[in-house]
């Protein structure tokens, strides 16, 4: 009789009342489920509660239920429960751990349908916003303010569960007390660290210490957060199995109502792959540097060997014309050697500073000639060009200096050479002069009978897409204008 009255009483309650057994299966439900959710008894009894909650809410529901470990412990939440037809209704749920007479685990759940209430509150809230926005009275009425706050409170509870679900899917979250003991970890923390929640809660983050960071690293961290500052950094941790993982951590001090710090909220993002990629790139760069050093050493030796052979042939040749050809070839090779060495030593191999490159190259070229030749370089600004332009200018310079020594200074033991570089908007002006004998009045770069050096210069100027002006009989002997690509 009493049991019948008890069931009738529960059936008349306008809320969903159900009981979960030790396996968290539905063992009882009042008749509310039928007229509000559309299910028959056989469609719910023995089934897991996971089958009825919205997929986005299931993880939060499962986590809340897992916290019910002690008799009398309770949990609450606002979640969506599926109607038989497939749509979802919003319920405000309260669960309580209540062992049965045999001491077996049992959870009593009472769920109140707030779907229509939320709709009405939202409608009132929306009308209130529209009314307030069109009214000249900027101060909301007390009743409107109450409705707005009540609606926003319930919506914030619902939205918080959704945000928590999103955080749990991405971030590793932990909360510690002021002494550093862990009081909360989310499922993602347990998944990544491979420790259970029971092993982590009440323990210290030292459990995850990989030994990579120095004690001073953690001292600085604790000093910052204990003084109210947010700490951000990267931490290398060790899982329970001994594997290593990296996290990007943000630790925020949380204050109590009196303003004192009582907890620390740690938000971690897994960055193991990023760190491993950076380490791999660093290793590859080191290997590349070693390889470049070896290649540079071999190329430099090979170029010097060819240069030495050319000079040797020039020194042992009895044919003056042949000797001259060997010397000129060696000079051209020397220009390429100087450019290559400059490229190797440069921090940016795609940019050559002419203000540094040209003086060094000219001095190297002049050391091969027995005459005393003074050199002056004039460049008011730093001019940076690509390596192909620098290479062409270097070979042109070698040919010009060679011609000055052979022709302008042939009757004297000394002379002066001047090189000017100017930047004219998007063009570069290159001027070469010497103080030796002027060129013949009949000299022309277009002369078909000109030697190989002149023909080579014409070819290099063509590659530079430049224009050359030569003034025979005057001081300026070679003037080149070309675009700075």
ROKEDREN-88951 format. One record per residue: x, y, z of N, C-alpha, C in turn. Coordinates in steps of 0.02 Angstrom, whole numbers, padded with zeros to 5 digits, always signed. Last residue first. Layout:
! ROKEDREN-88951
XYZXYZXYZ ...
***
This chain:
! ROKEDREN-88951
+03405+02274-02999+03351+02226-02998+03340+02197-02929 +03449+02422-03041+03461+02380-02981+03401+02333-02973 +03505+02452-03209+03452+02450-03158+03471+02403-03100 +03655+02548-03245+03615+02487-03252+03561+02486-03197 +03786+02631-03323+03723+02640-03288+03681+02577-03300 +03959+02669-03324+03908+02617-03333+03846+02633-03291 +04100+02730-03397+04042+02751-03359+03983+02703-03375 +04270+02752-03413+04217+02701-03416+04160+02721-03369 +04352+02863-03409+04362+02815-03462+04304+02765-03469 +04381+03028-03373+04332+02974-03364+04337+02927-03423 +04481+03106-03436+04495+03070-03375+04446+03013-03364 +04495+03084-03618+04480+03122-03557+04490+03077-03496 +04517+03003-03729+04555+03065-03724+04540+03106-03662 +04352+02934-03741+04423+02933-03758+04455+03002-03751 +04235+02887-03640+04257+02952-03666+04332+02949-03680 +04099+02779-03645+04172+02783-03642+04192+02848-03675 +03960+02718-03568+03985+02777-03602+04061+02779-03591 +03837+02592-03575+03907+02611-03561+03924+02674-03602 +03696+02526-03492+03722+02566-03547+03791+02592-03527 +03626+02361-03449+03651+02429-03438+03674+02463-03501 +03590+02232-03421+03541+02275-03454+03560+02349-03444 +03683+02143-03379+03659+02191-03329+03604+02236-03356 +03710+02083-03500+03676+02044-03448+03648+02089-03393 +03781+02187-03560+03717+02166-03589+03677+02125-03538 +03893+02186-03480+03850+02245-03480+03782+02228-03508 +03946+02063-03520+03924+02072-03450+03878+02133-03444 +03977+02090-03654+03930+02037-03638+03902+02045-03567 +04073+02190-03639+04011+02205-03675+03957+02153-03659 +04173+02117-03573+04139+02172-03539+04073+02190-03573 +04209+02029-03676+04180+02002-03614+04143+02057-03577 +04263+02118-03767+04203+02080-03786+04168+02052-03725 +04374+02159-03693+04322+02208-03712+04258+02173-03731 +04443+02035-03683+04422+02072-03623+04367+02122-03638 +04474+02000-03815+04425+01960-03779+04399+01997-03718 +04490+02156-03912+04512+02094-03883+04457+02059-03844 +04412+02219-04063+04430+02225-03992+04448+02156-03964 +04366+02222-04190+04433+02194-04181+04456+02198-04109 +04247+02288-04187+04244+02216-04198+04312+02183-04187 +04207+02408-04071+04257+02388-04120+04259+02313-04127 +04127+02455-03973+04094+02417-04026+04143+02393-04080 +04204+02535-03895+04188+02469-03869+04157+02425-03922 +04336+02626-03971+04264+02613-03966+04254+02542-03940 +04457+02752-04007+04437+02692-03968+04361+02687-03965 +04511+02861-04069+04473+02815-04112+04447+02755-04073 +04586+02924-03976+04525+02958-03998+04481+02912-04039 +04645+02810-03849+04650+02843-03916+04583+02873-03936 +04633+02856-03676+04620+02810-03731+04628+02847-03798 +04770+02932-03588+04700+02928-03610+04693+02878-03667 +04879+02861-03466+04871+02887-03534+04797+02880-03555 +04812+02878-03299+04863+02861-03348+04850+02891-03416 +04725+02887-03197+04760+02948-03215+04817+02935-03265 +04559+02814-03219+04630+02810-03198+04664+02874-03222 +04392+02768-03168+04441+02814-03200+04510+02796-03177 +04225+02715-03177+04295+02693-03168+04340+02743-03204 +04067+02716-03106+04116+02756-03144+04186+02732-03125 +03902+02673-03107+03968+02646-03093+04018+02683-03137 +03745+02698-03043+03795+02728-03086+03864+02704-03062 +03591+02613-03042+03657+02620-03010+03706+02647-03063 +03415+02652-03017+03474+02634-03057+03538+02645-03017 +03306+02705-02956+03308+02632-02962+03366+02608-03005 +03394+02840-02903+03326+02811-02898+03331+02735-02902 +03549+02808-02918+03505+02857-02950+03435+02826-02954 +03689+02792-02822+03622+02765-02832+03577+02820-02859 +03859+02767-02869+03804+02810-02848+03738+02776-02863 +04029+02742-02853+03964+02707-02856+03911+02756-02830 +04189+02754-02927+04132+02787-02894+04069+02745-02905 +04359+02725-02915+04294+02694-02931+04241+02732-02891 +04520+02762-02979+04463+02783-02938+04399+02749-02963 +04695+02742-02973+04630+02717-02997+04576+02740-02950 +04855+02797-03019+04797+02803-02975+04734+02778-03011 +05025+02729-03025+04965+02761-03052+04909+02763-03001 +05192+02680-03076+05139+02692-03027+05080+02726-03061 +05285+02669-03175+05286+02617-03123+05232+02627-03071 +05245+02690-03351+05261+02715-03284+05257+02658-03235 +05201+02642-03470+05266+02676-03471+05286+02702-03402 +05077+02585-03445+05129+02543-03474+05198+02575-03472 +04958+02627-03390+05019+02634-03350+05078+02596-03379 +04863+02603-03491+04868+02670-03463+04934+02680-03426 +04892+02461-03527+04893+02516-03575+04904+02585-03543 +04900+02371-03420+04931+02354-03484+04940+02415-03530 +04830+02433-03316+04900+02413-03306+04935+02402-03373 +04705+02451-03377+04742+02509-03352+04816+02492-03344 +04668+02319-03406+04681+02365-03462+04720+02426-03439 +04652+02274-03274+04701+02241-03318+04718+02287-03377 +04547+02353-03234+04612+02361-03201+04667+02330-03244 +04448+02304-03320+04467+02375-03323+04536+02385-03291 +04438+02169-03282+04458+02185-03351+04482+02258-03355 +04396+02185-03149+04459+02149-03163+04484+02167-03233 +04272+02247-03169+04326+02282-03134+04394+02250-03149 +04202+02141-03229+04214+02204-03266+04271+02243-03235 +04199+02053-03121+04237+02034-03181+04251+02095-03224 +04119+02130-03033+04186+02108-03013+04229+02089-03073 +03999+02146-03101+04040+02205-03087+04112+02185-03069 +03957+02010-03100+03971+02044-03164+04015+02106-03153 +03942+01992-02961+03989+01951-02998+04007+01984-03065 +03841+02083-02928+03908+02091-02898+03960+02051-02937 +03736+02025-02999+03759+02092-03017+03829+02103-02990 +03724+01903-02931+03740+01902-03003+03765+01970-03027 +03690+01942-02796+03755+01912-02812+03773+01913-02886 +03610+02105-02790+03609+02033-02791+03676+02005-02813 +03664+02244-02685+03642+02214-02748+03640+02138-02741 +03664+02394-02595+03660+02321-02591+03631+02294-02657 +03756+02527-02545+03717+02502-02602+03721+02426-02601 +03770+02662-02438+03774+02589-02443+03728+02565-02498 +03835+02814-02510+03783+02775-02478+03799+02700-02484 +03945+02872-02573+03914+02907-02516+03864+02864-02478 +04090+02812-02624+04020+02789-02623+03987+02821-02562 +04242+02790-02698+04195+02843-02678+04124+02815-02683 +04405+02735-02674+04335+02714-02685+04289+02768-02657 +04563+02727-02746+04516+02767-02707+04445+02746-02725 +04728+02664-02749+04656+02653-02763+04614+02696-02717 +04884+02664-02831+04842+02688-02776+04768+02682-02796 +05005+02551-02875+04942+02582-02898+04900+02600-02836 +05153+02505-02928+05123+02538-02869+05062+02577-02892 +05169+02346-03013+05167+02419-03012+05135+02445-02947 +05152+02209-03013+05213+02237-02982+05212+02313-02977 +04997+02134-02965+05035+02174-03013+05095+02206-02978 +04924+02074-02867+04956+02029-02917+04998+02067-02967 +04863+02168-02791+04921+02134-02761+04957+02090-02811 +04750+02208-02861+04811+02249-02867+04872+02215-02838 +04653+02114-02820+04677+02115-02889+04743+02151-02895 +04636+02151-02686+04661+02084-02702+04688+02081-02773 +04584+02279-02704+04648+02271-02668+04678+02202-02683 +04463+02249-02767+04515+02288-02803+04583+02278-02770 +04393+02180-02664+04410+02147-02726+04467+02183-02763 +04379+02280-02566+04416+02219-02551+04438+02182-02614 +04300+02376-02636+04368+02392-02613+04409+02329-02598 +04179+02293-02666+04223+02320-02718+04292+02338-02692 +04117+02257-02539+04141+02207-02587+04193+02235-02636 +04075+02370-02472+04123+02325-02440+04156+02279-02491 +03989+02430-02557+04036+02473-02520+04090+02433-02485 +03904+02331-02600+03959+02352-02644+04010+02395-02608 +03846+02198-02516+03857+02269-02506+03917+02291-02548 +03734+02081-02577+03804+02099-02573+03810+02175-02567 +03618+01959-02537+03629+02031-02540+03703+02046-02529 +03604+01827-02515+03568+01854-02573+03577+01929-02580 +03665+01790-02398+03699+01775-02460+03664+01801-02522 +03681+01869-02257+03628+01865-02307+03660+01853-02375 +03801+01861-02194+03742+01836-02158+03683+01828-02205 +03946+01811-02286+03890+01857-02276+03834+01823-02239 +04039+01716-02316+04046+01750-02252+03987+01796-02237 +03999+01676-02444+04001+01627-02390+04003+01660-02322 +04012+01793-02518+03946+01762-02511+03945+01714-02452 +04150+01811-02514+04106+01861-02484+04036+01833-02472 +04194+01701-02585+04213+01707-02515+04169+01757-02479 +04138+01732-02709+04117+01672-02674+04133+01676-02599 +04209+01849-02741+04137+01851-02733+04113+01791-02693 +04340+01796-02750+04325+01849-02700+04250+01854-02687 +04324+01707-02856+04344+01682-02789+04328+01733-02735 +04296+01794-02961+04244+01747-02939+04260+01718-02870 +04420+01858-02966+04360+01896-02953+04304+01851-02928 +04503+01751-03002+04513+01783-02937+04452+01825-02919 +04462+01728-03131+04447+01677-03081+04454+01706-03010 +04514+01842-03191+04442+01831-03190+04422+01780-03137 +04651+01818-03170+04619+01876-03140+04543+01868-03137 +04672+01706-03248+04681+01700-03176+04648+01758-03140 +04650+01764-03372+04605+01710-03350+04610+01702-03274 +04760+01851-03375+04693+01878-03376+04642+01826-03352 +04867+01760-03372+04859+01809-03318+04789+01836-03316 +04847+01692-03495+04843+01655-03431+04832+01703-03373 +04867+01798-03585+04802+01765-03582+04794+01726-03517 +05002+01827-03562+04951+01878-03548+04882+01846-03542 +05061+01710-03608+05069+01729-03538+05015+01779-03517 +05030+01721-03743+05001+01667-03704+05004+01681-03629 +05109+01832-03773+05037+01835-03784+05001+01781-03743 +05239+01785-03742+05210+01842-03706+05134+01846-03714 +05294+01627-03716+05254+01666-03764+05219+01722-03726 +05345+01555-03617+05392+01599-03652+05357+01643-03703 +05277+01520-03457+05266+01526-03529+05316+01574-03559 +05285+01517-03323+05332+01474-03359+05324+01479-03435 +05186+01604-03280+05255+01617-03260+05305+01577-03301 +05068+01546-03332+05089+01614-03353+05162+01627-03338 +05065+01427-03263+05073+01425-03335+05096+01493-03362 +05044+01480-03136+05105+01442-03149+05118+01439-03224 +04920+01537-03150+04978+01581-03136+05043+01545-03151 +04845+01419-03172+04847+01472-03222+04907+01518-03212 +04868+01352-03050+04891+01322-03113+04895+01374-03169 +04806+01440-02962+04879+01428-02956+04906+01398-03021 +04672+01427-03002+04706+01492-03006+04782+01483-03005 +04651+01292-02971+04647+01314-03041+04683+01381-03050 +04667+01303-02831+04710+01258-02870+04711+01278-02944 +04565+01389-02796+04635+01411-02786+04683+01368-02826 +04456+01308-02826+04465+01371-02861+04538+01395-02856 +04479+01204-02732+04480+01190-02804+04490+01253-02846 +04469+01272-02610+04532+01239-02628+04536+01225-02703 +04335+01314-02619+04389+01364-02612+04457+01333-02633 +04269+01192-02624+04266+01238-02681+04323+01289-02679 +04305+01138-02496+04324+01104-02557+04323+01151-02618 +04251+01234-02408+04322+01217-02405+04345+01184-02470 +04117+01232-02444+04156+01293-02452+04230+01278-02453 +04085+01100-02405+04081+01119-02475+04122+01182-02489 +04105+01113-02265+04145+01065-02304+04144+01083-02378 +04012+01212-02236+04083+01223-02220+04128+01176-02261 +03895+01147-02274+03917+01207-02310+03990+01222-02297 +03891+01045-02178+03898+01028-02248+03922+01087-02289 +03875+01121-02062+03935+01079-02069+03947+01061-02142 +03750+01177-02093+03808+01221-02082+03873+01181-02090 +03669+01064-02099+03679+01103-02159+03741+01148-02153 +03673+01025-01965+03702+00980-02016+03716+01018-02081 +03608+01135-01912+03676+01121-01891+03711+01076-01942 +03484+01120-01974+03524+01180-01988+03597+01170-01968 +03442+01000-01919+03454+01002-01991+03497+01063-02009 +03427+01041-01786+03475+00989-01802+03493+00991-01876 +03323+01133-01803+03388+01155-01776+03443+01105-01792 +03222+01047-01849+03247+01101-01893+03315+01126-01869 +03206+00970-01733+03227+00938-01796+03256+00990-01844 +03163+01067-01644+03226+01032-01630+03252+00999-01693 +03043+01100-01707+03095+01151-01699+03162+01119-01686 +02975+00978-01694+02990+01005-01761+03045+01056-01757 +02964+00969-01555+03003+00918-01591+03021+00942-01661 +02882+01080-01534+02950+01079-01506+02993+01029-01542 +02766+01036-01602+02799+01098-01621+02872+01099-01597 +02732+00920-01533+02751+00916-01604+02788+00978-01627 +02702+00975-01405+02756+00927-01414+02779+00924-01486 +02610+01061-01353+02652+01086-01408+02710+01038-01422 +02455+01079-01277+02506+01031-01297+02544+01056-01358 +02426+01204-01160+02414+01182-01229+02471+01137-01250 +02353+01236-01001+02408+01210-01041+02384+01191-01111 +02321+01336-00869+02293+01318-00935+02352+01299-00980 +02293+01340-00701+02344+01327-00751+02310+01301-00815 +02258+01442-00567+02227+01409-00625+02279+01402-00680 +02276+01435-00395+02310+01450-00458+02278+01408-00513 +02211+01515-00246+02217+01460-00294+02255+01484-00356 +02217+01626-00165+02204+01562-00133+02209+01502-00180 +02266+01787-00128+02273+01732-00176+02264+01666-00140 +02145+01906-00066+02205+01865-00057+02206+01808-00108 +02025+01973-00077+02081+01995-00118+02144+01953-00112 +01914+01925-00016+01952+01975+00022+02014+01999-00016 +01869+01828-00103+01831+01889-00099+01867+01944-00061 +02023+01765-00179+01961+01757-00142+01927+01826-00135 +02097+01749-00341+02091+01781-00276+02024+01766-00244 +02215+01657-00435+02144+01671-00421+02138+01697-00350 +02345+01676-00555+02325+01675-00485+02251+01694-00477 +02372+01574-00694+02339+01636-00671+02322+01629-00597 +02482+01520-00813+02460+01509-00744+02435+01575-00716 +02498+01440-00962+02478+01505-00934+02450+01492-00865 +02612+01346-01062+02573+01355-01001+02558+01428-00986 +02630+01229-01180+02633+01302-01173+02585+01320-01116 +02716+01075-01152+02655+01116-01149+02673+01190-01149 +02781+00919-01206+02790+00991-01196+02722+01025-01195 +02826+00759-01141+02781+00801-01180+02792+00874-01159 +02903+00598-01138+02908+00670-01129+02855+00706-01170 +02872+00446-01044+02879+00484-01106+02876+00559-01091 +02843+00381-00925+02911+00404-00937+02922+00442-01001 +02716+00349-00890+02755+00296-00923+02827+00316-00937 +02670+00470-00841+02678+00414-00794+02720+00358-00824 +02768+00596-00925+02708+00559-00911+02722+00502-00861 +02847+00750-00892+02856+00678-00902+02792+00642-00883 +02866+00911-00975+02842+00866-00923+02855+00793-00942 +02927+01068-01003+02935+00998-01024+02917+00953-00966 +02845+01218-01039+02867+01171-00988+02872+01101-01019 +02849+01390-01077+02846+01322-01103+02878+01274-01052 +02743+01523-01011+02806+01492-01031+02794+01422-01058 +02684+01649-00903+02677+01613-00966+02744+01584-00986 +02596+01703-00760+02658+01675-00787+02642+01637-00851 +02531+01849-00688+02518+01792-00732+02584+01769-00761 +02557+01893-00516+02569+01903-00587+02553+01839-00626 +02549+01880-00377+02490+01904-00414+02500+01914-00489 +02651+01822-00313+02646+01895-00306+02592+01924-00351 +02643+01694-00353+02628+01707-00283+02623+01781-00267 +02687+01706-00484+02616+01692-00472+02597+01705-00400 +02827+01738-00466+02781+01781-00504+02709+01769-00484 +02878+01632-00390+02884+01700-00365+02834+01746-00400 +02857+01523-00474+02819+01528-00412+02821+01598-00383 +02950+01557-00579+02879+01548-00592+02838+01558-00528 +03071+01558-00511+03048+01620-00542+02973+01616-00556 +03077+01423-00473+03077+01476-00422+03050+01542-00450 +03084+01358-00595+03022+01353-00557+03019+01405-00501 +03215+01400-00630+03159+01409-00676+03093+01408-00638 +03294+01354-00527+03285+01426-00533+03226+01442-00579 +03303+01217-00553+03262+01240-00496+03248+01315-00499 +03287+01196-00734+03325+01206-00673+03280+01226-00615 +03207+01067-00831+03213+01137-00809+03251+01141-00743 +03211+00927-00840+03241+00968-00893+03254+01039-00870 +03145+00846-00755+03215+00859-00740+03249+00903-00791 +03012+00830-00769+03054+00789-00813+03128+00798-00798 +02880+00820-00656+02945+00852-00671+02989+00805-00712 +02760+00776-00613+02770+00777-00685+02838+00804-00706 +02763+00793-00477+02751+00725-00501+02767+00720-00576 +02761+00925-00456+02827+00894-00458+02822+00822-00482 +02632+00964-00436+02655+00960-00506+02725+00931-00512 +02570+00855-00306+02602+00916-00328+02625+00907-00400 +02408+00789-00252+02480+00784-00265+02506+00852-00288 +02276+00809-00248+02310+00804-00184+02385+00798-00191 +02253+00725-00399+02222+00768-00349+02254+00755-00281 +02324+00616-00461+02344+00686-00469+02317+00731-00414 +02266+00495-00434+02338+00501-00424+02361+00573-00426 +02133+00519-00469+02149+00504-00398+02223+00511-00384 +02143+00531-00606+02125+00590-00566+02142+00580-00493 +02291+00444-00664+02220+00449-00649+02207+00512-00609 +02410+00489-00790+02393+00478-00720+02317+00481-00712 +02440+00528-00917+02432+00456-00905+02422+00439-00832 +02445+00657-00964+02494+00638-00913+02494+00563-00899 +02336+00654-01056+02404+00671-01079+02457+00647-01029 +02225+00615-00977+02241+00580-01039+02313+00592-01060 +02223+00709-00874+02234+00638-00858+02256+00600-00920 +02196+00823-00950+02257+00820-00909+02274+00747-00894 +02071+00790-01001+02127+00799-01047+02194+00795-01010 +01989+00795-00889+02004+00731-00920+02063+00734-00966 +02062+00914-00772+02011+00891-00818+02033+00825-00850 +02088+00927-00596+02116+00918-00663+02060+00895-00709 +02107+01005-00438+02063+00988-00494+02105+00978-00556 +02203+01023-00344+02135+01013-00319+02087+00993-00375 +02370+00997-00306+02320+00995-00359+02252+00980-00328 +02463+01108-00205+02430+01043-00212+02374+01047-00263 +02516+01232-00182+02538+01197-00242+02507+01128-00251 +02469+01310-00083+02529+01272-00067+02554+01232-00126 +02352+01360-00136+02408+01406-00127+02474+01370-00113 +02297+01231-00252+02288+01277-00196+02351+01318-00187 +02267+01221-00430+02304+01203-00369+02288+01253-00314 +02195+01152-00571+02189+01203-00520+02226+01178-00458 +02218+01126-00747+02230+01106-00677+02220+01165-00632 +02194+01068-00911+02177+01115-00858+02190+01085-00790 +02231+01074-01075+02248+01035-01015+02241+01082-00956 +02111+01099-01209+02161+01121-01161+02171+01070-01105 +02011+01036-01294+02074+01064-01320+02128+01072-01267 +01903+00986-01227+01923+00953-01289+01991+00976-01312 +01887+01074-01123+01909+01006-01108+01932+00969-01170 +01836+01186-01190+01901+01188-01158+01929+01119-01147 +01709+01135-01228+01757+01156-01279+01828+01158-01251 +01651+01112-01103+01660+01057-01149+01712+01074-01202 +01648+01242-01056+01690+01193-01022+01703+01133-01067 +01554+01296-01143+01623+01320-01145+01671+01271-01112 +01442+01225-01099+01465+01217-01167+01538+01240-01175 +01431+01268-00968+01440+01196-00980+01466+01184-01051 +01408+01403-00992+01469+01383-00959+01483+01308-00970 +01281+01405-01045+01337+01420-01089+01403+01399-01058 +01208+01376-00928+01204+01331-00986+01265+01342-01032 +01241+01485-00849+01254+01417-00825+01256+01368-00884 +01195+01588-00929+01267+01584-00917+01285+01515-00890 +01058+01567-00923+01092+01558-00987+01168+01551-00977 +01035+01598-00789+01022+01530-00813+01058+01517-00879 +01076+01734-00791+01107+01686-00745+01098+01615-00770 +00992+01792-00884+01063+01788-00900+01099+01740-00854 +00868+01782-00814+00878+01749-00878+00952+01739-00893 +00897+01861-00702+00877+01792-00693+00889+01752-00757 +00925+01985-00761+00976+01951-00722+00961+01877-00714 +00800+02011-00823+00861+02008-00862+00914+01969-00825 +00713+02015-00714+00704+01965-00767+00767+01956-00808 +00769+02126-00646+00767+02060-00614+00760+02005-00667 +00750+02228-00738+00818+02211-00717+00820+02143-00685 +00612+02231-00742+00650+02213-00802+00720+02192-00785 +00586+02273-00611+00561+02208-00633+00598+02184-00696 +00648+02402-00608+00672+02347-00565+00649+02279-00589 +00682+02471-00773+00637+02460-00716+00663+02401-00674 +00834+02557-00819+00785+02503-00825+00744+02497-00763 +00860+02720-00870+00865+02678-00810+00813+02623-00815 +00831+02800-00977+00889+02757-00983+00896+02710-00923 +00692+02843-01056+00713+02829-00988+00769+02778-00990 +00656+02841-01185+00700+02896-01165+00726+02887-01095 +00659+02684-01271+00632+02729-01219+00682+02784-01204 +00718+02597-01352+00676+02648-01384+00649+02698-01334 +00788+02514-01269+00827+02549-01320+00786+02604-01353 +00689+02461-01190+00737+02506-01159+00776+02546-01211 +00625+02381-01284+00589+02435-01251+00637+02486-01221 +00726+02290-01318+00697+02333-01370+00663+02393-01339 +00746+02231-01193+00802+02266-01226+00776+02314-01278 +00621+02177-01171+00647+02228-01124+00703+02268-01155 +00614+02084-01270+00568+02140-01271+00591+02197-01226 +00718+02000-01224+00725+02032-01289+00678+02092-01294 +00663+01959-01101+00728+01994-01103+00737+02032-01168 +00550+01895-01143+00545+01953-01100+00609+01994-01102 +00612+01792-01217+00566+01838-01250+00558+01902-01209 +00686+01729-01118+00721+01759-01174+00677+01810-01209 +00584+01685-01037+00633+01733-01011+00670+01768-01067 +00522+01596-01125+00486+01655-01101+00534+01708-01075 +00627+01503-01142+00599+01539-01200+00563+01602-01178 +00647+01460-01011+00701+01495-01045+00675+01534-01105 +00523+01398-00994+00543+01454-00950+00598+01495-00982 +00530+01294-01083+00482+01348-01095+00499+01410-01053 +00639+01222-01020+00641+01243-01090+00594+01302-01103 +00657+01165-00899+00656+01238-00900+00657+01265-00972 +00613+01029-00807+00612+01054-00875+00606+01131-00873 +00718+00961-00686+00661+01006-00699+00667+01036-00768 +00761+00809-00616+00773+00855-00672+00710+00896-00686 +00846+00718-00499+00785+00757-00509+00800+00809-00562 +00915+00564-00461+00919+00623-00505+00849+00654-00510 +01013+00469-00354+00946+00495-00366+00952+00560-00405 +01115+00331-00366+01112+00404-00376+01040+00422-00393 +01200+00210-00272+01137+00231-00303+01137+00307-00308 +01294+00071-00222+01295+00138-00250+01229+00152-00285 +01237-00022-00079+01258-00017-00149+01252+00055-00174 +01188-00043+00047+01251-00006+00040+01276+00001-00031 +01065-00094+00055+01120-00142+00057+01188-00108+00050 +00981+00013+00037+00982-00019+00103+01038-00070+00111 +01084+00122-00069+01022+00086-00051+01031+00052+00017 +01159+00287-00057+01164+00213-00059+01096+00181-00040 +01153+00422-00150+01112+00396-00095+01114+00319-00097 +01211+00565-00218+01233+00497-00202+01194+00473-00140 +01110+00660-00326+01134+00649-00258+01152+00576-00249 +01087+00792-00447+01100+00722-00431+01130+00714-00362 +00984+00894-00539+01018+00887-00475+01025+00813-00459 +00961+00999-00682+00967+00934-00651+01004+00938-00584 +00858+01076-00789+00901+01093-00733+00903+01031-00688 +00851+01046-00964+00832+01028-00896+00884+01055-00846 +00785+01072-01124+00836+01093-01075+00810+01080-01004 +00764+00953-01254+00736+00998-01204+00789+01013-01153 +00784+00917-01428+00811+00919-01360+00774+00971-01317 +00712+00799-01547+00733+00866-01525+00754+00863-01451 +00673+00664-01562+00739+00685-01587+00760+00755-01566 +00563+00606-01508+00558+00628-01578+00624+00655-01606 +00598+00587-01377+00595+00528-01421+00593+00549-01494 +00715+00714-01328+00646+00689-01335+00647+00630-01383 +00864+00721-01233+00832+00707-01298+00759+00685-01289 +00917+00858-01137+00895+00789-01138+00853+00778-01201 +01047+00965-01090+00995+00952-01139+00981+00877-01143 +01076+01041-00928+01094+01001-00986+01033+00990-01030 +01146+01114-00794+01093+01127-00843+01114+01093-00908 +01179+01042-00632+01197+01064-00698+01136+01078-00741 +01253+00976-00480+01200+01009-00518+01225+01029-00586 +01277+00854-00351+01301+00891-00408+01242+00921-00446 +01323+00793-00187+01275+00815-00238+01311+00850-00296 +01343+00666-00062+01372+00716-00108+01323+00730-00164 +01287+00563+00011+01263+00630+00025+01291+00683-00022 +01432+00463+00009+01359+00467+00022+01339+00538+00041 +01553+00507-00116+01537+00501-00046+01461+00504-00037 +01559+00525-00254+01593+00467-00224+01573+00455-00151 +01530+00604-00385+01486+00581-00331+01514+00517-00301 +01608+00626-00492+01627+00661-00430+01583+00640-00371 +01546+00564-00597+01606+00532-00569+01629+00564-00504 +01448+00655-00629+01428+00594-00595+01488+00560-00563 +01528+00752-00694+01491+00770-00633+01471+00708-00594 +01571+00677-00805+01620+00702-00756+01586+00720-00690 +01451+00653-00871+01490+00596-00847+01541+00619-00794 +01415+00785-00903+01372+00744-00860+01412+00687-00829 +01521+00818-00989+01512+00856-00927+01468+00817-00878 +01498+00726-01092+01561+00724-01055+01555+00760-00988 +01369+00762-01140+01381+00696-01109+01445+00695-01067 +01346+00877-01210+01339+00880-01137+01361+00815-01102 +01356+00849-01342+01402+00900-01316+01400+00904-01240 +01252+00754-01360+01323+00734-01366+01372+00784-01337 +01123+00764-01236+01152+00792-01297+01226+00772-01300 +01070+00610-01158+01095+00679-01156+01125+00699-01223 +01036+00478-01172+00982+00527-01176+01007+00599-01175 +01139+00390-01156+01098+00382-01216+01048+00438-01226 +01193+00412-01032+01228+00441-01089+01185+00439-01152 +01123+00334-00945+01101+00403-00952+01135+00437-01012 +01091+00171-01012+01136+00220-00982+01109+00290-00993 +00947+00068-00974+00992+00104-01020+01035+00155-00983 +00857+00015-00887+00916-00025-00903+00965+00009-00950 +00719+00098-00958+00745+00058-00903+00803+00014-00927 +00676+00152-01082+00726+00188-01041+00756+00145-00986 +00583+00076-01146+00631+00113-01187+00684+00150-01146 +00492+00025-01059+00543-00022-01085+00596+00014-01127 +00409+00138-01038+00453+00112-00984+00510+00070-01013 +00420+00255-01176+00387+00203-01138+00436+00176-01086 +00443+00433-01199+00468+00365-01196+00421+00319-01157 +00408+00570-01204+00381+00525-01255+00404+00453-01252 +00435+00672-01118+00489+00652-01164+00467+00600-01215 +00313+00693-01053+00354+00751-01071+00408+00733-01122 +00248+00573-01030+00208+00628-01057+00250+00689-01075 +00361+00492-00989+00317+00472-01043+00280+00533-01073 +00430+00547-00885+00467+00533-00946+00421+00519-01005 +00342+00548-00780+00355+00611-00814+00388+00599-00882 +00330+00434-00705+00293+00437-00769+00304+00501-00808 +00500+00402-00644+00428+00415-00636+00395+00426-00704 +00610+00266-00654+00593+00334-00677+00518+00343-00668 +00748+00158-00616+00680+00182-00602+00672+00251-00632 +00870+00129-00666+00833+00073-00635+00762+00094-00616 +00984+00165-00787+00921+00189-00759+00881+00129-00732 +01154+00137-00734+01098+00123-00779+01033+00146-00746 +01267+00140-00657+01242+00203-00684+01193+00191-00742 +01294+00029-00589+01323+00033-00655+01301+00095-00693 +01215+00046-00476+01288+00047-00468+01325+00053-00535 +01078+00144-00546+01107+00091-00505+01183+00097-00503 +00982+00291-00531+01036+00257-00566+01067+00205-00521 +00817+00350-00548+00867+00319-00504+00917+00281-00546 +00724+00502-00571+00749+00436-00591+00804+00413-00544 +00603+00616-00611+00637+00584-00555+00660+00515-00578 +00559+00764-00683+00584+00698-00698+00623+00672-00638 +00414+00847-00616+00485+00845-00633+00504+00773-00648 +00290+00860-00553+00300+00888-00621+00373+00892-00641 +00229+00715-00475+00279+00769-00471+00293+00795-00541 +00152+00606-00491+00118+00670-00494+00166+00730-00488 +00236+00501-00470+00209+00510-00537+00175+00577-00546 +00260+00505-00335+00314+00524-00381+00288+00537-00451 +00135+00460-00290+00160+00526-00270+00214+00550-00319 +00129+00331-00341+00081+00381-00363+00104+00451-00349 +00236+00275-00268+00242+00281-00341+00193+00332-00369 +00179+00283-00140+00243+00315-00154+00251+00325-00229 +00067+00205-00149+00058+00276-00138+00122+00315-00155 +00133+00082-00165+00089+00108-00217+00079+00183-00210 +00201+00070-00043+00239+00074-00104+00198+00102-00161 +00093+00060+00045+00137+00119+00050+00177+00128-00014 +00042-00060+00000+00000+00000+00000+00043+00063+00000 
***
